[in-house]
Amino acid sequence: MEERAFWLAWSQISGIGPVLIKRLYRHFGSLALAWEASPKELVEVEGIGSQTVEEILPQRVKCQPDLLLQHHEQKNEYFWTPAEADYPRLLREIPDPPPVLYYCGDSKLVKDLGTLPAIAIVGTREPSDYGRRWTRKISSALAQNGFVVVSGLADGIDAEAHRNCIESGGKTVAVLGTGVDVVYPWTNRRLYQEVLENGLALSEYPAGTQPDRTHFPRRNRIVAGLCRAVLVIEAPKKSGALITAYLANDYGRDVYALPGSLDNSKSKGCLALISKGAQMILGEAELLEMLGTMPQLDYPVMEATQLPLIDLSAELSQVLQSVNTIVQSDEIDTAAFDTIVQQTGMPAGSVSGALLQLEMLGLVSQLPGMRYQVH
């Protein structure tokens, strides 16, 4: 049975959220194995106590993962789970990656999303002319230099970021708080269609899910997790954009903020971020220099043929040995991806595929910054 069926199944279990699902995966090395685990084995997972196990067991008995997957695919044709190569690698790094991530849009970007560096642009729904102007400048500059622009399709800064990225010939990703087939706000329906033609709509909610105010704060972690950096253009002190910035910082991403006037309440959140260490945006050229005008790949493209263990058995051993050698020789706890590639002398794509399999087996784990740790 497909591993993705068990990611889907666990996502349906009440009382088990993304954090615990990832811990189950880390502990057992496979959610299929976790599905068969005994109560005694389940309570060994951090965060799962006897009460949680009592909630899991009756739900698990009633759920048949293979049938659930078949039924789900009838209504949701396109979705990833972390078991698949195309699931965004940076998103795997966060503590609570979506166990199911739905997508809709440009089929080419589905494959390229993992290889193109993504930058988030976020901010208030009611920006000033200054905020709109700089959103247009920055979004256009990023698009023209090969970055994918990520935002949330909300009014204001989000909409300006998506629109100007598209107008500049770039690719954009909208992370929604609804199903990928539901437009919110409705006034952005034309922009939504343009996003699908020039990028992707992503959501952790299945098709048909209507807007709910609890969904939008949760999608902020996906925006932050997808990206190498988050840019806050304008935000008051209480703003969802600041939540995204704080999450990005927790995930080890770079945070940038556009300085504004002390007299503008919509700049006070940005000024607060700068006072806490966020980097100031001082212009398009300076920003591109800090980000790198020649974007590096977030991770190599992995072909499906690289994934089966039967094809990678020799490579798995070589890569695992290389990680151990690097850790021991450098007297550090982790090994950088580039160093592993150099050590093995193998193609980057093969190393990436092997590391993914080792991770699924629970032999290594990936940490922020494309670094790997041996268990």
C-alpha positions as CSV (number, residue, x, y, z in Angstrom):
1,M,0.0,0.0,0.0
2,E,1.2,3.5,-0.8
3,E,2.8,5.4,2.1
4,R,0.8,8.5,1.0
5,A,-2.3,6.6,2.0
6,F,-1.1,6.6,5.6
7,W,-0.2,10.3,5.6
8,L,-3.8,10.9,4.5
9,A,-5.2,8.5,7.1
10,W,-3.3,10.0,10.0
11,S,-4.4,13.5,8.9
12,Q,-8.0,12.3,9.5
13,I,-7.4,11.2,13.1
14,S,-8.9,13.6,15.5
15,G,-6.5,14.6,18.3
16,I,-3.4,14.2,16.0
17,G,-2.2,17.3,14.3
18,P,0.8,17.9,12.0
19,V,3.3,18.1,14.8
20,L,2.4,14.7,16.2
21,I,2.2,13.2,12.7
22,K,5.7,14.2,12.0
23,R,6.9,12.8,15.3
24,L,5.2,9.5,14.5
25,Y,7.0,9.5,11.2
26,R,10.3,10.3,12.9
27,H,9.8,7.6,15.5
28,F,8.7,4.8,13.3
29,G,10.4,5.8,10.1
30,S,7.1,5.2,8.3
31,L,3.5,6.1,8.9
32,A,2.5,2.7,7.6
33,L,4.5,1.2,10.5
34,A,3.0,3.7,12.9
35,W,-0.5,2.7,11.8
36,E,0.2,-0.9,12.9
37,A,1.9,0.2,16.2
38,S,0.6,-1.1,19.5
39,P,-0.6,1.2,22.3
40,K,2.6,0.5,24.2
41,E,4.7,1.6,21.1
42,L,2.6,4.7,20.5
43,V,3.1,6.1,24.0
44,E,6.8,6.0,23.3
45,V,6.3,8.9,20.9
46,E,6.9,12.3,22.3
47,G,3.6,14.1,23.0
48,I,1.5,11.0,22.8
49,G,0.1,9.9,26.1
50,S,-2.4,7.2,27.1
51,Q,-5.4,9.5,26.6
52,T,-4.3,10.4,23.1
53,V,-3.8,6.7,22.4
54,E,-7.4,6.0,23.6
55,E,-8.6,8.6,21.0
56,I,-6.5,7.1,18.2
57,L,-7.4,3.4,18.5
58,P,-11.2,3.5,17.8
59,Q,-10.6,5.9,14.9
60,R,-7.8,3.8,13.5
61,V,-10.0,0.7,13.5
62,K,-12.8,2.4,11.5
63,C,-10.4,3.8,8.9
64,Q,-9.1,1.8,5.9
65,P,-6.2,3.9,4.4
66,D,-6.4,2.3,1.0
67,L,-10.1,2.9,0.6
68,L,-9.7,6.4,2.1
69,L,-7.1,7.2,-0.5
70,Q,-9.2,6.0,-3.4
71,H,-12.2,8.0,-2.2
72,H,-10.2,11.1,-1.5
73,E,-8.5,11.0,-5.0
74,Q,-11.9,11.1,-6.6
75,K,-12.6,14.5,-5.2
76,N,-9.0,15.8,-4.9
77,E,-7.1,14.9,-8.0
78,Y,-3.9,16.8,-7.1
79,F,-2.2,16.6,-3.8
80,W,1.2,15.8,-2.2
81,T,2.2,14.1,1.0
82,P,5.7,14.2,2.5
83,A,6.1,10.7,1.1
84,E,6.5,12.1,-2.4
85,A,9.5,13.6,-4.1
86,D,7.6,16.7,-5.3
87,Y,6.5,17.7,-1.8
88,P,8.5,21.0,-1.2
89,R,11.7,20.0,0.6
90,L,11.9,23.2,2.6
91,L,8.4,22.6,3.9
92,R,9.5,19.2,5.2
93,E,11.9,21.0,7.5
94,I,9.3,22.7,9.7
95,P,8.0,21.0,12.8
96,D,4.4,20.8,11.5
97,P,4.4,20.3,7.7
98,P,1.0,19.8,6.2
99,P,0.5,16.0,6.0
100,V,-1.6,16.7,2.9
101,L,-0.9,19.6,0.6
102,Y,-3.3,20.3,-2.3
103,Y,-2.3,22.1,-5.4
104,C,-3.7,23.6,-8.6
105,G,-2.2,25.5,-11.4
106,D,0.8,25.4,-13.7
107,S,1.8,21.8,-14.1
108,K,5.4,22.7,-14.9
109,L,5.8,24.6,-11.6
110,V,4.6,21.5,-9.8
111,K,8.0,19.9,-10.8
112,D,10.0,23.1,-10.6
113,L,8.8,24.4,-7.2
114,G,11.6,22.4,-5.5
115,T,14.3,23.9,-7.7
116,L,13.4,27.5,-7.8
117,P,14.1,29.7,-4.8
118,A,10.9,31.1,-3.2
119,I,10.6,34.5,-1.4
120,A,7.5,35.5,0.5
121,I,6.0,39.0,0.4
122,V,3.5,39.7,3.1
123,G,1.8,42.7,4.7
124,T,-1.3,44.6,5.6
125,R,-4.6,44.3,3.6
126,E,-4.8,48.1,3.7
127,P,-1.4,49.4,2.6
128,S,-0.5,53.0,1.9
129,D,0.6,54.2,-1.5
130,Y,4.2,53.8,-0.2
131,G,3.6,50.2,0.6
132,R,1.9,49.5,-2.7
133,R,4.7,51.2,-4.6
134,W,7.5,49.2,-2.9
135,T,5.6,46.0,-3.2
136,R,5.4,46.5,-7.0
137,K,9.1,47.4,-7.2
138,I,10.3,44.4,-5.1
139,S,7.9,41.8,-6.6
140,S,8.9,42.8,-10.1
141,A,12.6,42.8,-9.3
142,L,12.4,39.3,-7.7
143,A,10.4,37.9,-10.7
144,Q,12.9,39.3,-13.2
145,N,15.7,37.7,-11.3
146,G,14.3,34.2,-11.1
147,F,12.6,34.1,-7.7
148,V,9.2,32.6,-7.1
149,V,7.0,35.1,-5.2
150,V,4.9,33.5,-2.5
151,S,1.9,35.2,-0.7
152,G,-1.6,34.6,0.5
153,L,-3.9,36.1,-2.2
154,A,-5.4,38.5,0.4
155,D,-6.2,42.1,-0.5
156,G,-3.5,44.7,-0.2
157,I,0.2,43.7,-0.2
158,D,-0.5,40.0,-1.1
159,A,-2.5,40.9,-4.2
160,E,0.0,43.5,-5.3
161,A,2.9,41.0,-4.9
162,H,1.1,38.3,-7.0
163,R,-0.1,40.7,-9.7
164,N,3.2,42.5,-10.3
165,C,5.2,39.2,-10.3
166,I,2.9,37.9,-13.0
167,E,3.1,41.2,-15.0
168,S,6.9,40.9,-14.8
169,G,6.9,37.4,-16.3
170,G,7.6,35.6,-13.0
171,K,6.0,32.6,-11.2
172,T,4.0,33.0,-8.1
173,V,2.4,30.8,-5.4
174,A,-0.7,31.6,-3.5
175,V,-1.2,29.8,-0.2
176,L,-4.9,29.7,0.6
177,G,-6.9,29.4,3.8
178,T,-9.6,27.7,1.7
179,G,-9.7,24.7,-0.7
180,V,-7.7,25.4,-3.8
181,D,-10.9,25.6,-5.8
182,V,-12.4,28.3,-3.6
183,V,-11.6,32.0,-4.2
184,Y,-11.4,34.3,-1.2
185,P,-11.8,37.2,-1.3
186,W,-14.2,36.9,-4.3
187,T,-12.9,40.3,-5.5
188,N,-9.6,38.6,-6.3
189,R,-11.2,36.0,-8.6
190,R,-9.5,37.4,-11.8
191,L,-6.1,37.4,-10.0
192,Y,-6.8,33.9,-8.8
193,Q,-7.1,32.7,-12.4
194,E,-3.9,34.5,-13.4
195,V,-2.1,32.8,-10.5
196,L,-3.3,29.4,-11.8
197,E,-2.0,30.3,-15.3
198,N,1.3,31.6,-14.0
199,G,2.0,29.6,-10.8
200,L,0.2,27.5,-8.2
201,A,-2.5,27.7,-5.6
202,L,-1.6,25.6,-2.5
203,S,-3.7,24.7,0.5
204,E,-3.8,22.1,3.3
205,Y,-7.6,22.1,3.1
206,P,-9.4,19.8,0.7
207,A,-11.5,20.9,-2.3
208,G,-14.6,22.8,-1.4
209,T,-13.4,24.1,2.0
210,Q,-14.9,27.5,2.6
211,P,-13.1,30.4,4.4
212,D,-12.9,30.2,8.1
213,R,-11.0,32.7,10.3
214,T,-9.1,29.9,12.0
215,H,-7.6,28.8,8.7
216,F,-5.7,31.9,7.8
217,P,-3.3,32.1,10.7
218,R,-2.5,28.4,10.1
219,R,-1.6,29.0,6.5
220,N,1.1,31.5,7.6
221,R,3.4,28.6,8.6
222,I,3.2,27.2,5.1
223,V,4.1,30.6,3.6
224,A,7.1,30.8,5.9
225,G,8.1,27.2,5.5
226,L,8.1,27.3,1.7
227,C,10.5,30.2,1.4
228,R,14.1,31.0,1.9
229,A,13.2,34.5,3.1
230,V,10.1,36.5,4.2
231,L,9.7,40.2,3.3
232,V,7.3,42.3,5.4
233,I,6.4,45.4,3.5
234,E,3.9,47.1,5.7
235,A,2.3,45.8,8.9
236,P,0.7,47.2,12.0
237,K,1.8,45.9,15.4
238,K,-1.0,43.3,15.4
239,S,-0.8,41.6,12.0
240,G,-0.8,38.2,10.5
241,A,2.3,39.2,8.5
242,L,4.2,39.5,11.8
243,I,3.2,35.9,12.7
244,T,4.6,34.8,9.4
245,A,7.8,36.7,10.1
246,Y,8.2,35.2,13.6
247,L,7.6,31.7,12.2
248,A,10.2,32.3,9.5
249,N,12.7,33.3,12.1
250,D,11.9,30.1,14.1
251,Y,12.4,28.0,11.0
252,G,15.8,29.6,10.3
253,R,14.7,31.7,7.4
254,D,15.9,35.3,6.7
255,V,13.4,38.0,7.6
256,Y,13.4,41.5,5.9
257,A,11.3,44.5,6.7
258,L,10.7,47.7,4.8
259,P,11.3,50.7,7.1
260,G,8.5,53.3,7.2
261,S,7.4,56.5,9.0
262,L,6.9,56.5,12.7
263,D,3.7,58.4,11.9
264,N,2.3,55.5,9.9
265,S,0.7,52.9,12.1
266,K,1.0,50.4,9.3
267,S,4.8,50.7,9.5
268,K,5.0,50.0,13.2
269,G,5.1,46.2,12.8
270,C,8.0,46.5,10.4
271,L,9.9,48.9,12.7
272,A,9.4,46.5,15.5
273,L,10.8,43.6,13.4
274,I,13.9,45.7,12.5
275,S,14.4,46.6,16.2
276,K,14.5,42.8,16.9
277,G,17.1,42.1,14.2
278,A,15.2,41.8,10.9
279,Q,17.2,43.1,8.0
280,M,16.1,46.4,6.4
281,I,15.0,46.6,2.8
282,L,16.9,49.6,1.4
283,G,16.1,49.1,-2.2
284,E,15.7,46.5,-4.9
285,A,19.4,46.3,-5.8
286,E,20.5,46.0,-2.2
287,L,17.9,43.4,-1.5
288,L,18.9,41.3,-4.6
289,E,22.5,41.5,-3.5
290,M,21.6,40.1,0.0
291,L,19.4,37.4,-1.5
292,G,21.8,36.6,-4.3
293,T,21.0,37.7,-7.8
294,M,21.9,34.3,-9.2
295,P,19.5,32.1,-7.2
296,Q,20.8,28.8,-6.0
297,L,18.7,25.7,-6.2
298,D,16.8,25.0,-3.0
299,Y,17.3,21.3,-3.7
300,P,17.9,19.2,-6.8
301,V,15.1,17.7,-8.9
302,M,14.4,14.1,-7.9
303,E,13.0,11.8,-10.6
304,A,10.5,9.1,-9.5
305,T,13.0,6.5,-10.7
306,Q,15.4,7.6,-8.0
307,L,13.0,6.9,-5.2
308,P,12.5,3.1,-4.9
309,L,14.8,1.4,-2.4
310,I,15.6,-1.4,-4.8
311,D,17.3,1.0,-7.2
312,L,19.1,2.9,-4.5
313,S,20.5,0.2,-2.2
314,A,24.1,0.7,-3.2
315,E,23.8,4.4,-3.1
316,L,22.1,4.4,0.3
317,S,25.0,2.7,1.9
318,Q,27.5,5.0,0.2
319,V,25.6,8.2,1.2
320,L,25.1,7.1,4.8
321,Q,28.7,6.2,5.1
322,S,29.7,9.6,3.8
323,V,27.4,11.4,6.2
324,N,29.0,9.5,9.1
325,T,32.5,10.3,7.8
326,I,31.8,14.0,7.5
327,V,30.3,14.2,11.0
328,Q,33.2,12.3,12.5
329,S,36.0,14.1,10.7
330,D,34.6,17.6,11.3
331,E,33.6,16.9,14.9
332,I,30.2,18.3,14.3
333,D,26.7,16.9,14.6
334,T,25.5,17.6,11.1
335,A,26.7,17.3,7.5
336,A,25.9,19.9,4.8
337,F,24.2,18.7,1.6
338,D,27.0,20.1,-0.7
339,T,29.7,18.4,1.4
340,I,27.9,15.1,1.1
341,V,27.7,15.5,-2.7
342,Q,31.5,16.2,-2.8
343,Q,32.3,13.3,-0.5
344,T,30.3,10.8,-2.5
345,G,31.2,12.1,-5.9
346,M,27.7,11.2,-7.0
347,P,25.2,13.4,-8.9
348,A,23.3,15.8,-6.6
349,G,20.0,14.3,-7.7
350,S,21.1,10.8,-6.7
351,V,22.4,12.0,-3.3
352,S,19.1,13.9,-2.7
353,G,17.0,10.8,-3.5
354,A,19.2,8.6,-1.3
355,L,18.9,11.1,1.6
356,L,15.2,11.1,1.2
357,Q,15.1,7.3,1.5
358,L,17.4,7.3,4.5
359,E,15.2,9.9,6.1
360,M,12.1,7.8,5.5
361,L,13.9,4.9,7.1
362,G,14.6,7.0,10.1
363,L,18.4,6.7,9.7
364,V,19.0,10.4,9.1
365,S,17.0,13.5,9.6
366,Q,17.1,16.8,7.7
367,L,17.7,20.0,9.6
368,P,17.3,23.7,8.5
369,G,19.9,24.8,6.0
370,M,20.0,21.5,4.1
371,R,22.0,19.8,6.8
372,Y,21.7,16.2,7.8
373,Q,22.0,14.4,11.1
374,V,22.6,10.7,11.7
375,H,20.4,8.9,14.2
